[in-house]
């Protein structure tokens, strides 16, 4: 298939809309007429235009995986989790002869996964229908905040803590799922852009280690003070994220600064290191989120329509 490259002049339509015409040969080849719909895929530096057919839409929302020996270390549960976070609707898994037995042994993972609606096994492939979320990013962030606060309260109960952190990780995956499904609209609703989501995942891991370290502190008064300080910071940071509030994130930054100033008073050097690392990550999250909020609130200048 040859690639045809043409230049198109951007023209104005009405007061603020801009349009370009489609290449005549391409339109004729696909049989498009005025009034037909096309799919416009934003790939960052360029756009991709596809005919709007059921088959095309399904391909856009599908992930085809050739499950050979090169990726057999990746479990089916990890593949469907990845598909969910990317907003994929269907996974088509094609095992090789060497991996077929591994896939058959792992089918139970699909039955137990919250990310899977159902799956069908064929002689040459497995078709997996991926679940979809109706939540919005702000609600998910509020849920994560609630679970993090619950984790502080039950930090000495390993079983409850394990379940809470599993739920938190699932909710973070849901943020990326929603952003992938809804694209730029979702990004404008919340400062949780891809880089911020990655930082949040790191913070959750650090938070887990931090709680475990807090339990080892013998001084009950010091332990109580640290838990209260961490609780207040989580409320401010996650509250600022869910409400797109730079003011609230600024207050959280001041609270973090205050805690950092008191870190030197903590006797345990490992504990000081855990808290400092956690606070540094929170500051990075605040900085990334603040930039995203400013970007989302910035309006084009009057001359840029």
Secondary structure, 3 states (H helix, E strand, C coil): CCCCCCCCCCEEECCCEEECCCCHHHHHHHCCCCCCCEEEEECCCCEEEEECCHHHHHHHCEEEEEECHHHCCCCHHHHHHHHHHCCCCEEEEEECCCCHHHHHHCHHHHHHCCCEEEEEECCCCEEEEECCCCCCHHHHHHHHHHHHHHHHHCCCCHHHHHHHHHHHHHHHHHHHHHHHHHCHHHHHHCCCCHHHHHHHHHHHHHHHHHHHHHHCCCCHHHHHHHHHHHHHHHHHHHHHHHCCCHHHHHHHHHHHHHHHHHHHHCCCHHHHHHHHHHHHHHHHHHHHHHHHHHHHHCCCCCCCC
